[in-house]
Amino acid sequence: MSQPNPHLELLAPAKTAEIGRAAILHGADAVYIGGPAFGARVNAGNTVSEIAALVAFAHRYRARVFATLNTILHDAELEPARRLVRELYDAGVDALIVQDMGLLLQDLPPIALHASTQCDIRTPEKARFLADVGFSQIVLARELTLREIASIRAAVPADTVLEFFIHGALCVAFSGQCNISHAHTGRSANRGDCSQACRLPYTLEDHQGRVVAFDRHLLSLKDNNQSANLDALISAGIRSFKIEGRYKDMGYVKNITGHYRLLLDEILERRPDLVRASSGRTQLLFAPDPDKTFHRGSTDYFVHGRSGDIGAFDSPAFVGLAVGMVARIGPDWFEVETSAALANGDGLTWLNKREIVGMQANTVEAVAPSLWRVHPNEPLASLAGLRPGLAISRNRDHAWELALHKESALRHIDLWANFIETESGFSLTLHDADGCTATACLDGEKQPARDPGSAEEHLRERLSRFGGSDFALLELTLQWSQPWFLPASTLTKLRRDAVEKLEAARLETYLRPVRRAATEPPAIYPEAGLTYLANVYNRAARRFYEAHGVRLIAAAFEAHKEPDLVSLMITKHCLRYSFSLCPKQARGVTGVQGQVRAEPMMLVNGHERLTLTFDCRACEMHVSGKMKKHILKSAPPTTVPLTYHTPRT
């Protein structure tokens, strides 16, 4: 069955406007970026003027810029947030990525709204509700299967764009459903300041205190990589393919954006029913390789259901690509047997007692075929575990990274030009691949060419110089009655005038998306009551849900003074499954260890103890704990008290 919304959008992250521009040059159809406040990455903010400059650059290629305004807001922040939305709209931003429903009751400009993944969108009913209240694009939960995505696609209006994360770090919790950071540190993940407790080492104990796993990173997941699933995701209804990483550096964004640009272009080449969401062709000047930038291993998560190993339990660090093994050790060097070419400045790693040891090569030299001598930038005695026969990986390919520091991509819009002799002189008309047209005229007395034989070659050479613009000339047609003399400076001016007019025409015809109208009568929320997991943190959000039929509304966890044990994280990741203790594994499967029952387990990190309970029907794990005393004693960042009820685990 054909799917609606045939445009495929590659959506890249931008920590800064500079990285955003690079993402567009490397093939992004849209970028998402944080403004000066209220974004879910507190240390990735940008001024409105910086975002305005990025917008101007993006719109040249009809690429779009989405601003992240996806934290929950307390009452005192609603008015500053409203003013910021107005500034972002005036700066030309195409859409807002939103979590807090209180924003929908503010006096906003007609800017398009996207529902953040922090809204925890896992069901057709919730997706349809969000579409009905005004969201034109919906960022689905990362945990969904292809079948679940397809069911959401069938439930929402045809013009609703479904967005899905295809690459990058994975939050172990359902987005918006993790409160460990706030409970332990007062830093709220829902307010952009997660302390990343999931990357810490833990010991897993059963209900009798017996150790199941010792000092491992049990809540740390491998990184998302959907490279092999793009066709399947398209068939399920995904139209926006999102790369995670608003804290990532320039090299990561260039590499991963370029990688998925090539994959999507290959699909577009064989799927004439689909089109790219922005303009231009991207030419990469390097070979993208996702394995050469930071990752914790790769998983396609739950797209095909629960299968395989998704945990990065040994380390949250980047091991790199295997390159060879240690052959010999000298007084201040060691030799690596490898078919790869090593370089000065490479980063080499190995495992020692489940810990990653890393060092930087000061200098390297080839001493024999497939044998390289490495002089580290630190004494050999400080490199734990280094010995002959040790497997070596490379987590920094210095030569490859140098290619990314240079100009590494070009992006051009195809162009056709027609030079015509007119009654009063000459004209140059440009037609681009998006159907925009512009004409520049040159009036004046015509002079026959002094050298008719080379006049056409001279004219074509001068009018074909589009290298400094956004355009690439595919064809130049020439219509004149005879060869005429035209100075090089005159032809250059004619070409530049035509390009300026075409650029202006493209901007004039660019259509910014508008906010979708909410349905009337107001849509009814699919649940009659909301727990603290709905993240209602201000009066406007409460009024929003009341207007949509919700009667019992709890306050967000950040507003609580809750001393009891509560669920701090809900996750599809299950440690009983990881260690072959799942009842579903036991049914007809050999190799399941120990007695399989639904007793609680415990995660221990120093004095920190988190209780694990398992909802086998939903196939979910709950990580429960208590709010720290100093958090209980501190005042919540809110201006009004909110009533709440707290579900117990």
VOZA-448363 format. One line per 5 residues: number of its first residue (from 1); their letters; for each residue x, y, z of C-alpha. Coordinates in steps of 0.02 Angstrom, whole numbers, plus 32768, in hexadecimal, padded with zeros to 4 digits. Example, Ala and Ser with C-alpha at 12.3 -4.5 7.8 and 13.67 -1.06 7.14 Angstrom:
REM VOZA-448363
1> as> 8267:7F1F:8186  82AC:7FCB:8165;
END
This chain:
REM VOZA-448363
1> msqpn> 8000:8000:8000  8046:80AC:7FD3  8066:8120:8065  8039:81D9:8075  80BC:8263:8086;
6> phlel> 8136:8227:7FFE  81BE:82A2:8034  824E:8251:8091  82A2:82C3:810F  8350:82A5:8157;
11> lapak> 8352:8305:81FB  83FB:832B:824A  842C:8375:82F2  8484:841B:8308  84DB:8448:83AA;
16> taeig> 850A:84ED:8358  84D4:854E:82BE  857D:8525:826E  855D:846B:8284  84AE:8486:823F;
21> raail> 84F5:84D1:819F  856C:843F:818E  84DC:83C5:81A5  847E:8417:8116  8515:8414:80A3;
26> hgada> 852D:835B:80CC  847C:8330:809A  8401:835B:8125  8354:838F:80ED  8335:83DD:8197;
31> vyigg> 8394:83FF:8238  835A:8411:82EB  83AF:848C:835F  8399:84D3:840D  8376:8589:842F;
36> pafga> 83B4:85EE:84C4  833F:8594:853E  82C0:8509:8558  8316:8486:84EC  832F:83D4:852A;
41> rvnag> 83ED:83E5:851F  8418:846E:859B  84CA:8483:855A  849D:848D:84A2  844D:8539:8497;
46> ntvse> 845C:85BB:840E  8428:8671:83FD  8394:869E:8391  8405:8700:831C  8472:8665:8302;
51> iaalv> 83D8:85FF:82DB  839A:8686:8263  843D:867A:8203  842B:85BD:81FA  8378:85D1:81BB;
56> afahr> 83B1:8644:8130  8434:85C4:80FB  83BE:8530:8106  8333:8581:80A2  83AA:8598:800F;
61> yrarv> 839B:84DC:7FFA  82E6:84D7:8035  8323:847B:80CD  82C9:849D:8170  82FC:84CE:821F;
66> fatln> 82A0:848B:82B8  82BC:84DC:8361  82B7:846F:83FC  8248:84B7:8484  822A:840E:84D3;
71> tilhd> 8242:841F:858E  81B2:8423:8609  8192:84D4:8647  815B:8519:86ED  80E0:85A9:86F2;
76> aelep> 8163:8632:86FD  81B2:85F2:865B  8117:85F2:85ED  811F:86AB:85C1  81DB:86AB:859C;
81> arrlv> 81BF:860E:8534  8133:8663:84D4  81A3:86F9:84AF  822D:8685:8475  81B6:862C:83FF;
86> relyd> 8189:86D4:83B2  8241:86FD:839A  8264:8653:834C  81D0:8668:82D8  820C:8715:82A3;
91> agvda> 82B8:86C8:8284  8269:8654:8204  826B:85B1:8265  81FC:852F:8211  81BA:84CF:82A7;
96> livqd> 81C6:84B8:8362  81E8:8410:83B4  817B:8412:8451  815F:83A6:84EB  80F9:8418:855F;
101> mglll> 8041:8422:852E  8033:84C5:858F  8083:851B:84FA  7FEC:84F5:848F  7F82:856A:84FA;
106> qdlpp> 7FF9:85FD:84E2  7FE4:8685:8461  805B:8639:83E2  807D:866D:832F  8041:85F3:82A9;
111> ialha> 80DF:858B:82B2  80D8:84D0:828F  80E1:845F:8329  813A:83B8:8336  8118:8343:83C8;
116> stqcd> 81BE:8319:841C  81F2:8266:8440  81E8:82A1:84F6  812C:8295:84E1  8141:81D7:84E8;
121> irtpe> 80DE:81AF:844B  80C6:80F2:8445  800F:80D7:841B  7F9E:8100:8387  7F24:8154:83FE;
126> karfl> 7FA4:81CE:8443  7FEC:81F2:8397  7F3F:8217:8353  7F19:8289:83E6  7FB7:82EE:83CA;
131> advgf> 7F90:82FF:8311  7EE0:8339:833B  7F1C:83C2:83B3  7F90:8411:8334  8032:83AE:831E;
136> sqivl> 8060:8392:8268  80FB:8327:828B  810A:82A4:8314  81AD:825D:8357  8188:81A8:8382;
141> arelt> 81D2:8147:8413  8275:80F1:83E7  8236:804B:842D  81AF:802C:83AA  81AD:7F98:8334;
146> lreia> 8185:7FA6:827B  80D7:7F61:829A  80B6:7FE1:8323  80F3:806E:82B2  807F:8034:8228;
151> siraa> 7FEB:8032:82A0  8010:80E7:82D0  801F:8116:8219  7F73:80CE:81FA  7F28:812F:828C;
156> vpadt> 7F63:81E1:8266  7F2D:8256:81DA  7F85:823A:8134  7FE3:82DF:813C  8030:82BA:81E6;
161> vleff> 80EB:829B:81D8  812F:820D:8243  81E1:8228:827F  8254:81A0:82C2  8304:819B:830A;
166> ihgal> 8377:8139:8297  8422:8155:82E4  847C:8188:8381  847B:816E:843D  83E3:811B:8489;
171> cvafs> 8390:8151:852B  836E:80B0:8589  82C8:80F4:85CA  822F:811F:8565  824C:81D6:853E;
176> gqcni> 81F9:8246:85BE  81E8:81B4:8637  828D:81C1:8695  829C:821D:873A  833A:81CF:8782;
181> shaht> 83A1:826A:8760  832A:82DD:87BB  8310:8264:884C  83CB:8252:886B  8414:82FA:8839;
186> grsan> 8386:8376:8820  83B6:8381:8768  831C:835C:8702  8328:82FE:865D  827F:8349:8630;
191> rgdcs> 82CE:83F4:8643  8368:83CE:85DA  83E5:83A7:8662  83F4:82E9:866F  8484:82A9:86DB;
196> qacrl> 848A:8205:8677  847D:818A:8707  845F:8106:8682  8517:810B:8650  8556:80E0:8700;
201> pytle> 8593:8032:8734  851C:7FC9:879D  851C:7F20:87F2  847F:7EB9:87D2  843F:7E53:8866;
206> dhqgr> 83AB:7DDE:8875  832B:7DE6:8901  839E:7D82:8973  8433:7DF3:8957  848D:7D7B:88E3;
211> vvafd> 84F6:7DD0:885D  84B9:7DB6:87AB  8531:7E33:875C  85BC:7E95:87B0  85EA:7F4B:878E;
216> rhlls> 85AB:7F58:86DC  8554:7FE4:867D  84AD:7F8A:8683  843F:801C:864D  84B2:8051:85BF;
221> lkdnn> 8477:8023:8511  84CF:8010:846C  84B1:809B:83EF  8421:809C:8375  8449:8072:82C0;
226> qsanl> 83B9:8058:8245  8425:8057:81A8  83E0:7FAD:8174  832A:7FD8:8199  8306:8076:8136;
231> dalis> 829C:8021:80B2  8238:7FC8:8138  821E:806A:8199  81E1:80C0:80FB  8166:8033:80DC;
236> agirs> 8129:8044:8190  8107:80FD:8176  81A0:815C:81B3  81C6:81F8:814E  8241:8257:81BD;
241> fkieg> 82E2:81FD:81EA  8332:824A:8283  83E7:8243:82B9  8404:8258:8374  8490:82C8:83B1;
246> rykdm> 8478:837E:83E5  8512:836A:8452  8578:831B:83C6  8609:8370:836E  861D:83A6:82BA;
251> gyvkn> 8673:8306:8281  85E8:8297:82C1  8560:82FE:826C  85BD:8305:81C6  85E1:824B:81C7;
256> itghy> 8538:8208:81FE  84D4:8284:8194  853C:8257:80FC  8526:819E:811E  8469:81A7:8122;
261> rllld> 8463:821F:808F  84B4:819A:8023  843C:8114:8061  83A1:817F:8046  83DC:81B9:7F9B;
266> eiler> 83EE:8104:7F66  833A:80E5:7F9C  82FD:8181:7F41  8357:8148:7EA4  82F2:80A7:7E9C;
271> rpdlv> 8250:80EB:7EE7  8206:816E:7E70  816D:8178:7EE2  81D9:81CE:7F67  822E:8277:7F5F;
276> rassg> 82AF:82D2:7FC6  826E:8353:8041  82EA:83DB:8010  834A:8417:7F77  83F2:83F0:7F2E;
281> rtqll> 846C:8363:7F17  84F1:833C:7F9A  85A0:830C:7F66  8608:82C4:7FF4  86C4:82DC:7FED;
286> fapdp> 86E6:824E:8068  86A6:819D:8085  8629:819C:8117  8641:8112:8197  85D1:810D:8232;
291> dktfh> 864D:809B:828A  86D3:8123:828B  8676:819E:82FA  8646:8184:83AF  85CE:80F4:83D2;
296> rgstd> 85B4:806C:8452  8593:7FE2:83D5  84F9:7FD8:8368  8448:7F99:837C  83A7:7FAF:8319;
301> yfvhg> 8350:7FA6:83C2  829B:7F67:83B9  8270:7F8B:8303  8265:7ED0:82E2  822C:7EA5:8392;
306> rsgdi> 8292:7E70:8428  832B:7E11:83EC  83E6:7E15:8400  8455:7E71:847A  842E:7F2A:848B;
311> gafds> 8498:7F50:8525  8541:7FA6:8529  8566:7F5C:85D3  8624:7F59:85CF  8641:8013:85B2;
316> pafvg> 85E5:80B0:857A  8686:80E7:8521  86B4:80D6:8469  871F:803C:8448  8736:805C:838F;
321> lavgm> 8757:7FE7:82FD  87C5:7F4D:8312  8868:7F66:82B2  88DB:7ED9:82E8  8943:7E97:8378;
326> varig> 89E1:7EC1:83D8  8A74:7E62:838C  8B06:7EA0:83F4  8B2E:7F1D:847F  8BCD:7F85:8489;
331> pdwfe> 8C12:8001:8508  8BA5:8092:84D0  8B40:8048:8442  8AD3:7FB7:8411  8AB0:7F6A:8368;
336> vetsa> 8A04:7F46:8322  89E4:7EC3:829E  895C:7F0E:8232  8925:7F22:817E  88E8:7FD2:81A5;
341> alang> 8957:8069:8189  8979:80BC:8231  89A2:8175:8240  89EF:81F0:82BA  8968:8227:8334;
346> dgltw> 88FE:8189:8327  88A0:8155:83C4  88B9:809D:83F1  8857:803B:8473  884C:7F8E:84C2;
351> lnkre> 87EE:7F36:854B  8841:7F12:85F2  87D5:7EBC:8675  8736:7EFD:8620  8779:7FAF:8624;
356> ivgmq> 87A8:800D:8586  885B:804D:8585  8884:80D2:8504  891B:8131:84C9  894D:81A4:843B;
361> antve> 89D7:8176:83C3  8A5C:81FD:83C3  8AB1:81B8:8328  8A9E:8118:82C3  8B0D:80C8:823F;
366> avaps> 8AFB:8035:81CA  8B85:7FB9:81F5  8B4B:7F2B:8184  8AB3:7EFE:811A  8A1C:7EFF:818F;
371> lwrvh> 8A88:7F2E:8224  8A89:7FDA:8275  8AF2:801B:8304  8A92:808D:8379  8AE6:810C:83EB;
376> pnepl> 8A61:813F:846C  8A54:81ED:84B5  8A67:81A5:8565  8ADA:8125:85B9  8AB7:806F:8593;
381> aslag> 8AB1:8049:864E  8A12:80B0:865C  89B7:804A:85D8  8960:7FC2:863B  8951:7F17:85EC;
386> lrpgl> 89BF:7F38:8554  8A0D:7E92:851F  8A34:7E2C:8483  899A:7DDB:8437  8926:7E64:847A;
391> aisrn> 889A:7E99:8402  88A8:7F51:83D3  881E:7FC5:8396  8824:8076:8351  87A6:80F5:8393;
396> rdhaw> 87F6:8189:833D  882B:817F:8287  8891:821E:827C  88A5:821E:81BE  87EB:8202:81A5;
401> elalh> 87BF:828B:8222  882F:8306:81C5  87C3:82ED:812B  872C:8322:8191  8782:83BF:81D0;
406> kesal> 8796:83FA:811C  870C:8422:80A1  86B5:8379:809D  8614:8392:803A  85C7:83FB:7FAF;
411> rhidl> 850F:8418:7F92  84CB:845E:7EF1  8422:847B:7EA1  8414:8446:7DEC  8403:84D3:7D71;
416> wanfi> 83DC:84EE:7CB8  840C:8591:7C62  83CF:85E0:7BC0  842F:8671:7B70  83C1:86CC:7AF2;
421> etesg> 83DE:875B:7A7B  8353:87DE:7A8D  8324:8877:7A29  8378:88EA:7AA7  840A:887B:7AD7;
426> fsltl> 8415:87D4:7B2F  83C4:8775:7BBF  83F7:86E3:7C2E  836B:867A:7C77  838D:85FC:7D01;
431> hdadg> 8319:856A:7D2C  833C:8502:7DC7  8308:8452:7DF9  827C:8496:7E69  8227:84F3:7DDA;
436> ctata> 8265:85A1:7E08  8293:8615:7D79  82F1:86BB:7D6D  8329:8727:7CDC  83B0:87AC:7CD2;
441> cldge> 83BA:8821:7C3C  8449:887A:7BE7  8418:890B:7B77  8489:896D:7B02  84D5:8976:7A57;
446> kqpar> 850C:88CE:7A10  85B8:88B8:79C9  85E8:8828:7956  866B:87B5:799E  871E:87DB:796C;
451> dpgsa> 8742:8721:796C  869F:86C7:793D  86F1:861D:794D  8713:862E:7A08  8682:86A2:7A39;
456> eehlr> 860D:8614:7A6B  8694:85BA:7ACE  86BC:865C:7B29  8605:867B:7B53  85E5:85CB:7B90;
461> erlsr> 8680:85CC:7BFB  864E:866E:7C52  8597:8643:7C6A  85BD:8596:7CB1  861A:85D5:7D4B;
466> fggsd> 859E:85AC:7DD5  8621:8565:7E4C  860D:85EE:7ECE  8550:85DA:7ED8  84D4:8558:7F13;
471> falle> 84B6:851E:7E61  8500:849F:7DE9  84E6:84BD:7D2F  84A6:8426:7CD0  8488:8477:7C27;
476> ltlqw> 84A1:8520:7BD2  8440:8542:7B33  8471:85D1:7ABF  83FC:862E:7A4A  8448:86BB:79E2;
481> sqpwf> 8446:86EF:792C  8503:86F8:791F  859B:86FA:7992  85A2:879F:79F1  862E:87EF:7A54;
486> lpast> 860A:87F0:7B0F  8693:8821:7B8C  86B8:87A4:7C17  8687:8823:7C9C  85DE:883D:7C49;
491> ltklr> 85B8:8783:7C43  85EF:876F:7CF8  8579:87FA:7D2E  84EA:87B0:7CC9  8503:8706:7D1B;
496> rdave> 850F:8750:7DCA  8472:87B8:7DB0  8413:871E:7D78  844F:86BA:7E0F  841D:8745:7E88;
501> kleaa> 836F:874C:7E3C  835E:8690:7E43  8394:868C:7EF9  8313:8712:7F20  828D:86B3:7EC1;
506> rlety> 82B4:8615:7F23  82A1:866F:7FC9  8200:86C2:7F91  81B3:861C:7F60  81ED:85BE:7FFC;
511> lrpvr> 8156:8585:805E  816A:8579:811A  80F7:84F9:8169  806B:853D:81D4  801F:84FD:8274;
516> raate> 7F9C:8478:825D  7EEF:84A8:829C  7EAC:8445:832E  7E0F:83E1:830E  7D65:841A:834A;
521> ppaiy> 7D1B:83E6:83BD  7DBC:83CE:8421  7E05:831F:8418  7DF2:82B5:84B4  7E92:8276:8504;
526> peagl> 7E97:81B7:8501  7EA5:81AA:85BF  7E37:81F5:8647  7EC6:820A:86C4  7F7C:8239:86BD;
531> tylan> 8006:8207:8736  80A6:8267:8755  80EB:8211:86B9  8086:828A:864D  80FC:8316:8687;
536> vynra> 8075:8398:86A9  80DA:8426:86F7  8073:84C4:86E2  7FC1:8502:86EB  7FB2:8517:862F;
541> arrfy> 7FDD:8460:8611  7F5C:8430:8694  7ED7:849B:863D  7F07:844E:8596  7EE7:839D:85D2;
546> eahgv> 7E48:83CF:862D  7E07:841B:858C  7E27:8374:8538  7DC6:830B:85B4  7E48:82DB:8637;
551> rliaa> 7E02:82E0:86E8  7E8E:82A5:875B  7F35:82FB:873A  7FD2:82DD:879F  8061:8358:87A8;
556> afeah> 8107:8334:8755  8188:82D9:87BD  81EE:837A:87C7  8163:83C7:8831  815B:8335:88AB;
561> kepdl> 818F:8326:895D  817C:826B:8957  81E3:8207:89D7  81A4:815B:89A4  81E6:80DC:8928;
566> vslmi> 81A6:8106:887A  81CD:80D6:87C8  825B:8148:878F  8273:80F8:86E5  820B:808C:8670;
571> tkhcl> 826C:8032:85EA  8257:7FAD:8564  8307:7F73:858F  82F8:7EDE:8604  8388:7E9B:866C;
576> rysfs> 832E:7DF7:868C  832C:7DDE:85D0  83E2:7E12:85C0  8418:7D8E:863E  83A4:7D04:8600;
581> lcpkq> 832E:7D11:8695  8291:7D3F:8635  81F8:7CCD:8648  81D3:7CE1:858E  8281:7CA0:8566;
586> argvt> 8261:7C09:85D3  81CE:7BCC:856C  8219:7B43:8502  82C6:7B92:8503  835E:7B3E:854F;
591> gvqgq> 83E8:7B9B:85A8  837C:7C07:8619  83DB:7C1C:86BB  8396:7C04:876A  82E7:7C0E:87AC;
596> vraep> 827D:7C82:8742  81FE:7CE5:87A6  81C3:7D99:87AD  821F:7DC6:884C  826F:7E74:8854;
601> mmlvn> 8328:7E8D:8833  839D:7F18:8869  841A:7F8B:8813  84A5:7FC5:8887  8520:8053:886C;
606> gherl> 857C:807F:890D  84F5:80B5:8988  8477:80C5:88FB  83F6:8039:88F0  8372:802E:8869;
611> tltfd> 82E8:7FAC:886A  82BB:7F51:87C9  820C:7F0F:87AC  81CF:7EC0:870D  812C:7EDB:86B1;
616> crace> 8131:7E3E:8646  808A:7E5E:85F2  80C8:7F06:85AE  8179:7EBF:859E  81C0:7F52:8601;
621> mhvsg> 8237:7F6A:8692  8218:7FEB:871B  82AC:8036:8778  826E:8078:881F  82BE:80E0:88A7;
626> kmkkh> 82A6:8170:891E  82C4:8229:890C  8361:825F:8968  8346:82BD:8A0A  839C:835B:89CE;
631> ilksa> 8329:835D:8936  8292:8345:89A7  82C8:83DB:8A0F  82E8:844D:897B  825F:84B8:892F;
636> ppttv> 8221:847A:8886  823B:84F7:87F8  8184:8526:87EB  811C:85BB:881B  807D:8561:8851;
641> pltyh> 805A:84C2:88B3  800C:8438:884A  7FA6:83A8:888F  7FDE:82FC:885C  7FCB:8244:8879;
646> tprt> 805A:81CA:8869  8045:8118:882A  80A6:809D:8896  810C:8011:884C;
END
